[in-house]
Amino acid sequence: MPANSFDRTMVEAALGGRFQVLNEIRVGGQGAVFYATRTRTTTNEPCNDAVALKLHLDPKQDVRVEREIKAMEGVSDHCLSRLVEHGICQIGGTPTRYIAWGFIEGEALDTRLAAGPLDEQTVIRMAGDVSLAISAIWKKRIVHRDVTPKNIILRATGGAVLIDLGGARHLDETSVTALGSTFGTVGYFSPEQYRAERALTSASDVFSLGVVLEQSLSGQHPTSFDQHRLAINPPRCKDVAPNTTPALCDVIDRMLSIRAAFRPSVDELIAFFAGR
């Protein structure tokens, strides 16, 4: 069933009437996301959860979806998506995997940046929260691999949430990315990710966050999405966003170090951004 043929009533019926589907957030070839209210749990206990209800159609992505669920089970962090419920339902006779995520009131960073750059304090608060998220998943030996503006939600009340671990690299499990290939978004790969290295660490996500910070401060991608240039000679912060304070420029420049060992750790970033 194509994603664009989903009908709200059909989805509600498939989920036993426990969700009220309110409106469509995003539809693509591999599935759809709806804003919904969960009124009852799987054990029929009453509740009132605002959720982003994600329906997955591509069975080839099942392993990634299962790993995203596994990554988020038992995780409670205000800087990461909250897993509410998941399972498989029948929609139009098609087995469909669904995940209900806690709905985040806010705006995707890529949408916000379409209107221009962010002020430095907003960038610092966002960077601190995303650093906390990177740290939380790295404790489970998970690398996000796609820290980009589309995967960062700026809360309406301030701060940020890192979403979508569907492409995350779980170091304790066999990779599902083909040898010699990489996963993520061109223009945000770390140099080691660009080389399709498998032994990634949180330092790779730190690099990607550095790119996001330069873009947030300037309103433009620092290399116009030229990944090769980014991997061999990333621009310095003062050249991209000259009005940025020297201390912030310095930490961003270190985040964009070509060699992973020269980048600040996520713990160092958390301490830096918390002190600003």
N, C-alpha and C positions, 0 to 999 in steps of 0.2 A: 504493500500500500504506500503510495507517495505521501511524503510528509504534508504536502499542501492539501491533501484530501481529508485530513483529520477534522472531525466534527466534535464540538464541545460535548454535545449530548452523548455521542458515541463513546468518548473518553470517560465521561462520568459513569456511564453504565458499565463499562469494562472494569472500572475500579469499585464496583459494588455500591455506587452512590455515596461513597465516603468523602469524595472530593467535589467541591463546586468549582468548576473551571470558569474563570472570569474573562480573561482575554489572552491573546497570543503575544508572546514576547519575541520569539524568533522561530523561523521555520527554515530548514535547509534540506539537502538531499539525504542526510543521514538521520533526520528526526526533527523534533519540534520541542519548544519550551513554552509552557503556559504559566501565567500567574493564576494561582488557585488557592482555595481555602480547604484545608483538611478538617472535616467536621467530626470524624470518628477515626480511632486508631484501628489497627488490624484486629484487635480484640474487642472492637466495638465500644470502647470507652470514649465518651464525648471529649472533644478538644476543639480548639479554634486556632489552627496553625496556618499562617500565611506562608505559602511555599512557591518555589519555582519548580514546576512539574516538568521533568525532562523525559521525553519518550525517544528511545533509541530504536532505529529500524535496521541498521546495518549489522548483520550477525558477524561480519568479519571484525567488528570492533568489540565483540563480547569480552575478549580477554582484557582489553584496556579498560572497559567499563567495570569489570569485576575487580580489577586492581585499584581503580579509583574508589570503589566502594570499600574495599579492604583498607585502603590508606586512611579513609576518613572515619571508619568505625572506631568508636572509642575516643575520638579526638574532640576536645572541646576547647576551642580557641577563638576569641572574638575576631581574629584576623583571618580566619579560614571559613569556608562554607560549612554550614551545619547539616549533617546528614539526618533527615527526618524519617524516611522510609524508602524501601526499594523492593522490587519484585518483578514478576512477569505476569502480564495480563493478555487477554485476547481482544484485539481490536479489529473488527471486520474479518474475523477468522485468522488473523495473523498474530502469532506470538510476539509480543512487544515488551521489551524490557523498559521499566520505568524507574526513575529516581526522583524523590521529592526532597528538595534542598530548602533549608530555611530561606525565606525571601529576604533580600537585602534592600532596604529602602535607600535608593541612591542612584548614581549614574556611572556608567562605564567610563573609564578614564579616556579611552579613544574618542568617545562622544564629547566629553568635556573639552578635550584639546582641539577639537574642530572649531571651537570658538576662540582659541588663543591660549597663550601660556598661563601657567598657574603662578601665584605669588610664592615666594620662597618658603614662608611658614607652612603653607598648604603642602608643598612638596616635601618638606621635612617631616611633617606628621604622617603623610602617606608613606614615605620611605621607611619610617620607623615601624609602622604596622606591617608592611610587606616584609621587612627584615625579620620581624617576629614570626611571620608565617613561614618564611624559608627555614628559620631555625626549628620550628615545631615539626615540620616534615622531615628535616634532616636528622632529627633525633630518631626517626624510624628508618633512616638510611634511604630516604627518597629525595630525588632531585626533580623539581617541577618541570624544567626544560622549556617552558613557554611563558616566562614572566614578561608579559607585554601589556600595553595599555588596554587591549580588549579583555584581558583576564584580571584586571584590577577594578574593583568597584569602589568609588568614593561615596562613603556613607553620607546621607543627608544631614546627619548630626555631627559629621566630622570624622576623620580617620578613613581607613581603607580596609578592604578585604581582598585577599587573593583567591581566585576561583579556578575551577577546571583543572583537576589533576588527571584528566584522561590520557595525557601524553607523558605522564611522569615516569621517570626511570627508577625502578625499585632495585637497588643494588643487591639485595638478597635473593632476587628471583631472576630467571632466565629472561634475557631481553626479547621483546617481540618486534623490535625494529630490525630490518634486514641488515646483515653485515655490510658495512661500507655506506650505509644510509644514516640519516639523522632525523630527529623529530623536532618540530618547533616552528618558529616563524622567521623567515629570512629577514635580516636586518636587526635581529636580536640575539643570534647565536653567539655564544662565547667562542673564542678561537679554537678551543679543544672540541667543542660541540660541532663547529664548522668542519673540523677534520674528521668528524664521525668517530671520535674516540668513545669507548664504552665506559671507561673508568672515570665517570664524571663525579664531581663532589658538589657541595653547596656553593663552592667558589664559582661554578658555572652560572648558577642563578644570581650570584652577586654581580657578575659582569652584566647579565641581561638587565638587572635592575639599574645599573649605572647608565645604560643606554636610555632606559625609560626616564631617568631623572634628568638627563640632558634634554631629552625631548620635552619633558614637562616644563622645564625652566625657559626653553626657547620657543616652544610652540611648533617646532619643526624637528623631524628626525635628523640626528646629527650628521649622517652620511647620505641622506636621501635614500635610505634602504640599500646602499651599496655594501653588501655583506663582506666582500673581499677587502675593501678598504678598512672596514670596521675591525676585521680580524688581524690586520697587519699594522695599522696606524690609526687608531681611534683618535678623533679630535679632542683637544683639551677643552675642559669646561669653560675656561675664560674666553676662548675663541668662539664658542657656541652661544654662551649666555654671559656676556661681559659684566652684567650688573650683579652677578652672584657673589656673595661674600667669599673671601679667600679660603676660609676654613672648609666651607661646603665644597668649593671647587677642588680643593686638595683631596678630600675623601672620595669624590666622584672620579677624579683622575686615577686614584689608586684602585678603585673598583674596576676601572677599565684597563688595568695592567694586562699586557699580553700573556704573561706567565701567571698561572693561577696562584702560585705560592706567594706572589707579591701583593695579592689583593687582601683587603681587610677581611677578617672573619666576620660571620654574621653576628657573633657576640660583640665584637668591636663596633659594628654598625649600630646595633641596638643601643649600646651605651652612648655612642656619639649623638644619635638622633634624639635620644631621651634627654640629653643635656642641652638641647637647643630650644 
